[in-house]
């Protein structure tokens, strides 16, 4: 993904798609993931639907719970577009 020609919205949407895919592969509901990272299911839903972007702290918590390195998570987002 050449970030020079990508909008914030495209990156946020790609993150949401990757998050949902990884959450489902790990057999987690939005509620279960939210509980694991001390958040709310509505927050996870908003992330997955591209209505919100994660903080760096949230990204690290999500990656930890999904058993993936934050770098790999970002790489999956980058290759999505």
Residue pairs with C-beta under 8 A, 6 or more apart in sequence:
1 11
1 14
1 78
1 79
1 80
1 81
3 11
6 81
8 53
9 50
10 81
11 53
11 77
11 81
12 50
12 52
12 53
13 50
14 77
14 78
14 80
14 81
15 47
15 50
15 53
15 54
15 77
16 47
16 48
16 49
16 50
17 48
17 80
18 73
18 76
18 77
18 80
19 44
19 47
19 48
19 62
20 48
22 66
22 68
22 73
22 76
23 30
23 33
23 44
23 48
23 66
26 65
26 66
26 67
28 36
28 65
28 66
29 41
30 41
30 44
30 45
30 48
31 41
33 44
33 62
33 65
33 66
34 40
34 41
34 43
34 44
36 65
37 58
37 61
37 62
37 65
38 61
39 58
39 61
43 52
46 52
47 53
47 54
47 58
54 62
59 70
59 73
59 74
60 70
62 73
63 69
63 70
63 72
63 73
66 73
